[in-house]
Amino acid sequence: MNAFFKTMNELQHESSPYLLQHANNPIHWKAWNDTTLATAKTENKLMIVSIGYSACHWCHVMEHESFEDNEVAQVMNAGFIAVKVDREERPDVDAIYMKAVQLMTGHGGWPLNVVCLPDGRPVWGGTYFKKDNWIDILNQLYNLYQSNPAKVTEYAEKLHEGISFLGIVNHTNANPEEQDPAHIKALIEKWSKSFDWEFGGYARAPKFMMPNNYLFLQRFGYQTSSKDLLDFVDLTLTRMAYGGLFDVLGGGFSRYSVDMRWHVPHFEKMLYDNGQLMSLYAEAYKRTQSPLYKEVIEKTMDFVQRELLNPDGGFYSALDADSINPKQQLEEGAYYVWQKETLQQLLQSDFDIFSTLFNINDFGYWEHDNYVLIQSQSLENIADQFGLTVAELAHKKQQWERLLFQEQLKRPKPRLDDKSLTSWNAIMLKGCIDAYNAIGNKDYLKLAQDNASFIIQRLWSDEGHLWHTYKNGQSTIIGFLEDYAFTIDAFIALYQTTLEESYLYHAKQLTDYCFDHFYDETQQFFLFKAKNTSALIAEHYEIEDNVIPSSNSVMAGNLFTLGILFHNSHYEKTAMQMLNHVIPNIDYGSAFSNWLNLWMNLSTDNKELAVCGSDALSMIQLINQNYLPHVIVAGSTTASDIPFLQNRFDDNDTLFYICENKNCQLPVNTITTALNELAIK
């Protein structure tokens, strides 16, 4: 690429791995910032806003086909201001333009490409485009804007109205009868019609994991003694763990599978998925003591520590789907797939058993003579077929996995997105805590505490706000609501595990900051973007839960818990206002699963537990090993000023206080009695 293009492409000055991937394109890319937006207005040029992320396969395809092409560059450079956005760095920008594309086309995804007026209002958009189609569309839009700008502006105004309308929350309130969690059952019955009873998950492809859906369904199934629901959750978790989507060799989950069987993923591994799945499998392990779930936790934690841990105690964001193949070309999944001949050479006489276990057959075949390892039968069934004990087969499986993993390490690794995002770090922090509580590995607790220190020291400014992203010793971009919501949630969980009250006070401090800078009194929800930062073309309130729970649902849950622990009626009132606005709008449960989880807190099953005394920490550790989704836990080893714990410490005994709806029973002094009292009756 000549020096002129390199000078005109401003992405070389950015730190985002995704933006840097485009720094050598012949496009005159600019980053999203106030200077770029002012330039578009000054030059009166349409803007192309192109949004993606570093691990996105189809983003790479469009880059290779179009953004590396000089013919495309001539069109884009001559008539437009071209802006590249890393959706992970700027989820606020992504959310607004995703709404626009969904209004225009009925669907969305990445890469996300939008053409906007110079003031940022969109006029056209879509996702992936082939080169010729892309050039044709841009030429048409350029010519229309030159010949009839009023028509383009009129369309932008109508679309802007639609985007702004989507940002308004329906303020219908649930009446007292509608607030009864018994109404959740009808939502579950409707939801369950989409369940896949053969492979788990939903009966459609592509297949996303949606961890929060199963955290809720597991809780609801447990509290209502629904064997069918619990069976479905276990079917889903087992099938996901069997491989393909889950990397049985190196650990960690890919983002989604393209088929119904959880077999062939888009091979990118995202921190947020793996953090949430740690929490999900940890809770499921507490309930079932399944060795498979424990194996998933341990392998995934090994993966995170090996591949995603930075020297400061933070976590990197993602591994790419693409890696270098034997032909020295970037290819999706090249690091993970196997050919039959290679496996035969490596496994020798064990190949027949291995190929039955991991389906080196039509079931496990992908494409181009490649197989993606996937288990479809239990170890018990396979062992029986080959006259082995389950222990013997399990031992062989471990040996095979170690052998292939060592062979895999000889391959070029997928590219790493080495920025650290506050929200995603907090999600993984929570996953580490939950994994520690479930299986007791102290390394996981240390990982969580080190990560908490990283967030406090590197991502929490002296002015009181959180930063959103960190790389190369620099923290940048003012934090969004998701950064606060997930950090508060993680700090509450870290307090509930360690009883170190500083974490709880940190959570409260961040909560109060959110009220000052994000809360909208009119809408009675929290804005996604802080009020004191540069405005976008419309306000955004993140309400619906998706692959990641919505920041408002997480904040509402935080307020509910902190309201109880600090006896703060304002927190509790706000949480209930938010929930009561959402309840009448819940049509399909999967899009509101974290709200449903909060709604379950109004169940008569829900309890609070305070453990106070010199042995409180060891007792809390035992309590946390149990599956108790309906219990809010707190405790102290000394006298505490936390309102929920005040006047409950006894120098001579460790006491368990069980409360329900602000009414507490007389304390008991044995953990067995406490657990019996907490059990679902």
N, C-alpha and C positions, 0 to 999 in steps of 0.2 A: 504494500500500500504506500502511495507517495506521501511525502511529508505534509503536503497541503491538506489532504483528507485527515491526517492524524491531528493537525492543528485545529481543524474545524470540528472534529469530534471531541466533545468536552468530557466524555465519560472516563477518559484516562485519569481525570482528577478525582474520581469517586473511589470509595472503599468497598462498595457492595460487590460481591463476586459476580452477581448477575449483570450489573452494569459494566463491570470490567470485561465480561465475556464479549460485550459489544463495542469495546473501546477501539478496536481496529476495523470496524465496519466502515465502508465508504460513506455511510450516512452521516450527516452533520448532527449527530445526536446531542441533545442537551439533557441535563437532569431536571427533575421537577423542583423548581425553587422560585422565589419571588422575581429574580432577575429574568429567568426564562419567560415567565408569565407577562412581565412588563415588555419584553422584546416582542412577543406576539402581538400585543396591543399597539406598540409603536409602529411596527412594520405592517400592521393590519393583515396578517397572514393567518390562514387556517392552521390549527395545531393538529398534528398526529400524536396521540397519546397511546403508546404501545406498552402494555403491562404484562409482566411475566415473573418468573422466578428461576433460580439457578438450576434446580433439579427437574425442570419441566421439559419433558421429551419433545412435545410438539412446538414449544418455544424454540428449541434448538433446530428443529426441522425448518421452521419459517425463517429463522436467521440464515441458515445455509442456503435456502432456495431464493430468498428475497433480500435480506438485509446485507448479505455479502456480495450482492450483485450490482454492478456499476449502472446497468440500465435502470434498475429500481432506484438507485441512489440519485440519478439525474432528476427523476420525477419528484422524489421526496425533497431533495435539496432546493430545487428551483421554486417550488410553489408552496412549501409548508415549513413550519417550525416543528421539528421532530423531537419528541420528548420520550425518553425511555424511563420506565418506572419499575422498580423492584417492589412487587406487591407485598413482600414481607417487611420491607422497610416502611412502606407507606400504605398500610391497610385502609387508611381513611380515603385516599385517592382511589384505590381499587374498589372500595365499597360503592362509592358514588357512581363510577363509570360502569360497574357491574350492573347496578340498578338500571342504568340507561340502556345497556345492551339487552338486558332481559325484557325491558319494555318494548324495545324495537324488534327483537327476534324471537322472544319466548324462551330463550335459553342463554346460558353463559358458560364461561370456561376460560382457560388460558392456553395460548396467548390471547390477551384481550386487546383489541385494537379499536380505537375510537378517533373520529375526526371531529374537532371542536371549532367553534368560533374563537376569535382571538381572546375573548373573555373567559374561555373555558367551558362554555355551554355546549354540550354535544349535539351533533347534527346527524351522525351516522356511526354505526359500529358493528362489530362482529368478533369472531374469534380467529381461527386459523384460515388463511387464504393462500392459494397457490399464486405464483409470481404473476402470471398474465392477468388473472382476475384482480389481483391487488393493484396492478398498474392501471388497469381499465377503470376501476372504481375511483382511484385518486384523480385521474385525468378528468372524469366526469364531474367530480365534486369541485375541482379547481375551476373548471370552465363555468360551472353553474354559479359559483361564488363571484367570479369576475363579471358575468353577464347579468345576474339577477340576485344580488346579495340580500335584497329584501325578502325574497322567497326563502332563502336559507335561514335567515334570522327568524322569520315567522315559524318555521318548523322547529327551530331550536327553542323558541319561547314555549311552544306547546309541549315539547318533550320535557323542558325544565319544570313546567307545572306538574307533569306526571311524576318526575323524580321527587319534587318537593312534597307532593301528596303522599308518596310512599314513606316519607320520613315522619309523617304525622301518626301518632299512636291513637288507636281507637279508644276513647275514654268511657266506653261502657263498663260499668262496675258490676262485678258479681254480687248478687244479693246474698244475705246470710245463708239461705238454703243452698244456693249454688256453690258456696265455699266448702261444703262437706266433701272430704276426700272420697267418699263412697261413689261420687260421680266419675271418678277416674276409671272405674271398671268398664263403663260403656266405651270410653276412648280406647282402652286396651282391646276390647272385642273388635272394634273397627280396625285398629292397627294390626291385629294378629292375622287379618285376611291376607296380608302381604308377606307373611313368614314363609321361608323356604324350609320345609320339614325334612328335606334330604341332606342339604349341606349347611343349613343354618343361614343366618343373615336374611336378606330380603330376596324374593324370587324375581330378581332382575340382574342384568349386567349393564355396565360395570358394577362392581360390588364394593362398596365402601364399608369400613369397619364400624364407624359410628359408636365409639366406646361408651359415650354417655348414655346412649339408648339402652345398652345392656347393663350398665350400673343401675339405671332406674328399674328396668324390667326385673332384674335380680332382686332388688329391694322390694318391689311390689309383690313379686311371686313369693318371697320369704314371709312378708308381713300378712299376706292373705292365704298362706298355705296352698298356693297354686302350683301343684306338681308339674302341670303342663308348661307353665311359664318357665319354671326353673329348668325343666328338661330342655326347653328350647334354648335358653341361655347356655346351658352346658353343651348342647349340640353345636351351637355357633362357636363357642370358645375352643372346643375340641377340634372342629374342622379347620378353624383358622390356624390353630397350632400345628396341624398336621403337615404344613409345608406349602411351598409355592409362595403364597403371600408372606409366610413366616420363613425366615432364613434359618433352616434347621442346623446349618453348619456354623455360621458366624453370629447368629442371634439377630434380633431386630426384625420389625415388620416393614414391608413396603406400604405405599400409600393406599393402593386399592388393587383389585384384580379385574382383569378385562372380561372374565368369564364367570359362570355361576358357581364354580367349584372352589373358589379361592386359590386357583392354580397358577395362572400366569399373571403376574402383576405388571404394572408400570413400576420399574424396579427402584424408583427413588425411595429413600428412607428419610422420613421427616422426624425431627425431635418431638414435635407436638403429638404425633401419633403414638410414638413409643412411650412417652411420658404418661399419656392417658391409659394406654394399654397396661402399663405397670400397675396403675391403680386398679383397673378392672380385674386383671388376673390375680392381684393380691387379695382383693375382696372375695373373689371366687374361691381362692385357695383357703381362706379362712373358713368359708362355708363348707367346702367339700374335702379339704386335705388331699386333693388330686395331685399325684406325682407329676403328671403332665403339666399342670399349671405351674408347679414349682420349677420345673425344667424351663418353661418359657420365661419366667421371671429371671432366673439365674443367667440364662443365655443372653437375654436382652440387656440385663445390667452389665454383663461382660462386654457386649457390643458397645454400649454407650460409653463405658469407661475407656475402652480401647480406641474408639474411632471419633467420639464426639466431645471429649473433655479437653478444655483448653488449660494452659498452665496457671491461669488465675482462679481456677475453680468454677468457671462458667462452662456452658455447653454450646458447642457449635450447632448450626441450624439443620444441615441436611447433607446427605450423600446423593450424588446425581444418579439418574437412571442409566446414563450412558458411561461406557468405559472402553478402553482400547482392546480390540479383538486381535487374534493371531495375525490378521492381515494389516495390523497397525492402523485400523480405522475405528472411529468412535461408533459403537454399536450398543443399542439398548440391551441390557441384561448380560453382556458378554462376561462379566465377572462371575456370574452366578450359575450359568447353565453348563450342562455336561453332555458329552457325546458317549454313546454306548461303548465304543472301542476303548476310549480312555478309561472308563469305569471297569471294563473287563481286565485291562492291564493292571490297574491299581488293586483290584479286589480279588483277583485270581479265583480260588475255589469258593470264596464266599459270594461270588457275584449272583448266583441264582437266588440265594436268600435275600441279598440286598435288593435285587431287582424286583422281587415280590413285595418287599416292604416299602420301597420308594418308587414303585411303578415305572420301571424302565420298560414301558410297554405303551400301548395306545393311550391309556389313561394319562400317563405322565409325559407324553410327547408334546412338544410345542411346535417348532418349525425348524427348517434347515438342519435336520439331523440332531437337533438339540432337545434335551430333556430338562424339565424343571422338577427337582425332587419334591415329591408329594406322597404322603402316607394316606391310605384310604381304609385300612383295617387296623384294629387294635393290635397291640403286641401279643395279647393272649391268642388271638386268632392265627397270627403268623407263626408263633411258637408252636402251636398245635399242629399246623400243617407240616412243619419240618422236624417234629419230634424233639423240640427243645423246651426247656423250662423258660418261663418269662424272664427270670433273672439272667439266664444264659444269653437270651436274645438281646436283652437290654444292654448287657456288657458288650456284645458284638456291635450293637448300634453305636455305642459310645466310641468304640475303637474305629469304626468306619468313619464316623463324623470327624474325629480328630485327624485321621489320615487325609480325608478329602479337604478339610480346612487348611492343613499344612500345604497341600497341593494348590489350593486356591490362592494362598498368600503369595505364590510365585507370579500371579497374574498382576497386570497393572490395575490399581484400585480405581474405583469411581472417583470423580472429582468431588472435592469437599467445599461446601459453603461455610466459610469459617467466620461469619459474623455471629454474634450472640444476641438474641432477642430477649428482652426482659420477660415478656409474657410466656414465651416458650420455655425459658429457663425455669420460671415458677411452676409451670406444668410438670416439668421433669423433676423438680425439687419435690413436689407433692408425690410423684410416682416413687421416688426414692424412699420417702417416709413410709408410704403405704407398703412398699416391698419389705422394708425393715420390720414394720409391725407384723407383717404376715409370717416371715420366715426367720427373723431375728439376726440376720447378718449385719454386724456392727459396721462393716465397711459401707453399707448403704446409708446408714445414719450419718456417718462422717461425710460422705459425698453430699448429702442434703445440707449439713451444717456449713460445709465449705462453700456450697453454692449460695446459701443465704448470706454468707459473708461477702461473696462476690457481688451480689445484688446490692447489699447495703453500702459497700465501699466504692463500687465502680458505677453503679446505675442509679444511685439516689443522690441527687444534687444537694449542695449546701442550701439552696433556695427552697428545698422541700419537695421538688417535683422529681419524678422518675424520668430517666432517659429510656428510649425505646431500643436502642441498638448499641453494640460495643464491638470494636475491632481495632487491633493494633494499638491498644492502650488508650483509645479515644472513645468516649461515649457521645453519641449524637442523636438528634431528632427527639423533640419533646415527647414524652410518653403519651400513649392513648389509654382509654378506659380499660382495655384488655390487660395492659401492663399492671395497672393498679389492682384490678379485680383478682387476677390469678396470683399476684404476689401476696395480697391480703389473705387469700384462701390458703396459700402454702404456709404463710407465717402462723396462721391459726393452727394448722395441722402440726407444724413443728413444735409449737407450744404444747399441744395436746399429747405429744410424744415425749418431750424432754422436760416439761413443766418449767422451762426457762421463761419467766414472765416477760422478759424484754421483747421476745417475738410477738407476744400478744399486744404489747403496747405499741410496737411498730405497726402492727395491723390496724390498730385504732387510729394512730396518727395518719396513716395513708387514707383511711376511710374518711376522716375529717377533711383531709385535703380534697378528696373527691367531691364532698358536699360543696366546698368553696369554689371549685373550678370546673366541675362537670355536671352538677345537678341542675335540671331545668324544672323550676317550680311549676310552670304552666303544664308541661307534659307529664310531670311527676315520674320521669325516668332520667337516667344519666346520659348525657351526650357522649358520643364515641370520641370526640376531639375536644380538647380543653377550650374553654371560652376565651382564654387570653392568647390564643394562637391564631395564625392567619387563617381566614375563613375560606371554605370551599364554596362551590356553587349552590350547595344545599346542606342542611343539617342532617346528621346521620345518627339514628338511635338503633343500636344493635339489639334486637329483641329475640329473633328466632334462633334456636339452637341448630347447629349444623355439625360438621365434622368436629369442630371445637364448640363447646357451649357458648352461648352469647354472653357478652360481657355484662349485660344488665341482669341476666339470670344468675350469674356468679356473684355479682354485687348484692343482689337480693338475698341470696343464701348467706353471704358474709354478714349482712346486716341482721339477719335473723339470729345467727349464732352470737355475734357480738352484743346484740341487744339483750340477750339472756345473760351473758357473762358479766356485762357492765351495768345491768339493770337500766338500759338506755331505751326509754319509751319512744324516742324520736327514731332511732334505728328500726325498732320493731314496727312502728307505724308505717315508715317508708317502705319497708320490705312487703308489708301486707297490702299497701296501696298498689305497689307494682304488680304483685301477684293477682290482685282483684281486677286490675285492668286487663291482665293477660287471659285469665280464665275464660271469659266469654268469647275470646278470639281463638281458642284452641280448637282446631278442626282435626288435624292429624297429629297424633301423639309424638311421632318421631322428631318433629320440628320444635317440640317444646319439652323434651324429656327432662331437662334440668329444672324447668319450672315445675314439672310434675313431681320431681324429687322434693322441691321446696314445699309443694302442696301436701305431700305426704307427711311433712313435719306437723301438720295440723291434726294428724290422726291421734286417736286416743292411745295408740301404742307408744307414741313418742315420749321420751323421758330425758332427763338430764342427770348426770352423775358427777358428784364432787367427791374426790378422794383426798383426804387431808390427814397428814401425820408423817412421822419420820420415815416410814416405809412406803410413802405414797408413790414414788417413782417406780419401784419394783412392782407394786400392785397395778399401776397404770400399764406397765409393759405387759403384764398378764391379761389385763382387761382388753388391751388393743389387739391381742392375738385372736380374739373372738369376733365373729361376724355380728356386729351390732349396728346396722345402718340407721336405726331409729333412736340412737342414744348420742347426746352431746356430752362430751367428756371434758372435765377440768380437774385440777388438783394442785396441791402444794405440799412441800416438805417443811415449810415454816409458816408462821402466821402471814396472811396475805391481805393486801388492800383491795384486791379485785372484789367488787361487790358480791358476786356469786359465792365467793369463798370466805367472806368476812365472818369472824367469830366461829369458825368451824374447825380450827386447828386445835388438836389436843396433844399436849406434851407427852402423854403416857400411852396413847393408843392411836392406831391408824383407823380412821372412821370412813364409812361409805355412806354418803347422803344421796338418796334417790328421790328425785323431784319430778313432778308432772304438772304442767300448766301453773307454774309458780307455787305449787303446794308441795312441801317436802315431808317425807315420812321421817320417823325417828331414825337416827343413824344405826347401821349395823357394823360389826367389826370383823366379819370374815368375808373373804372374796367369794366363797361358795354361796353364801346367803345372798350377796349382792348380785351375782350372776343369775341366780334363780329368780330374784325379783325383777331383773331386767329382761328376762326371756319373754318372747312373745307367747302369750297364753292362748 
